[in-house]
Amino acid sequence: MMSDDCIFCKIVNGQIPCAKLYEDDNVLAFEDIHPIAPTHFLVIPKEHIPTLDDVEEHHTKTLGQMAYVASQIAKQKGVGATGYRQIVNCRESAGQVVFHLHLHVIGGRKMESMG
């Protein structure tokens, strides 16, 4: 199900262009328009899922596909060997701005340790 007011749903529907990196029946990957690292792209489910907390058991295959696609694109972009992050922000306090589940993949520079 799509949301009429969701920017990522509009990208999935072709109403808004993107720099597409990958697409299949379930997921879409494209370059982030505000990159925070030399490599920064997003992987999203085509189905509108507002947050990680809205994931249901039947979404698990799609989430696995998102992680797999992210790793394959990271390898193609040359950050697979040097390292990269896969990040999902969940809700406002975590920094989620677009309420359509999305996986940020960032790499190409040294990053601070998170723990």
ChimeraX attribute file (.defattr): number of C-alpha atoms within 10 A of each C-alpha:
attribute: neighborCount
match mode: 1-to-1
recipient: residues
	/A:1	8
	/A:2	15
	/A:3	14
	/A:4	9
	/A:5	8
	/A:6	15
	/A:7	15
	/A:8	26
	/A:9	22
	/A:10	15
	/A:11	16
	/A:12	22
	/A:13	12
	/A:14	10
	/A:15	11
	/A:16	11
	/A:17	11
	/A:18	15
	/A:19	11
	/A:20	14
	/A:21	14
	/A:22	14
	/A:23	16
	/A:24	11
	/A:25	9
	/A:26	14
	/A:27	19
	/A:28	21
	/A:29	27
	/A:30	18
	/A:31	17
	/A:32	19
	/A:33	11
	/A:34	8
	/A:35	13
	/A:36	12
	/A:37	16
	/A:38	11
	/A:39	18
	/A:40	21
	/A:41	27
	/A:42	22
	/A:43	28
	/A:44	26
	/A:45	25
	/A:46	23
	/A:47	19
	/A:48	18
	/A:49	21
	/A:50	17
	/A:51	17
	/A:52	16
	/A:53	10
	/A:54	13
	/A:55	14
	/A:56	9
	/A:57	7
	/A:58	8
	/A:59	14
	/A:60	11
	/A:61	10
	/A:62	18
	/A:63	21
	/A:64	11
	/A:65	18
	/A:66	21
	/A:67	14
	/A:68	13
	/A:69	20
	/A:70	26
	/A:71	18
	/A:72	12
	/A:73	18
	/A:74	25
	/A:75	15
	/A:76	10
	/A:77	13
	/A:78	14
	/A:79	19
	/A:80	17
	/A:81	9
	/A:82	12
	/A:83	15
	/A:84	23
	/A:85	17
	/A:86	18
	/A:87	12
	/A:88	17
	/A:89	18
	/A:90	19
	/A:91	16
	/A:92	10
	/A:93	8
	/A:94	9
	/A:95	10
	/A:96	15
	/A:97	11
	/A:98	15
	/A:99	18
	/A:100	24
	/A:101	25
	/A:102	28
	/A:103	21
	/A:104	19
	/A:105	25
	/A:106	24
	/A:107	22
	/A:108	17
	/A:109	14
	/A:110	10
	/A:111	12
	/A:112	6
	/A:113	5
	/A:114	4
	/A:115	3
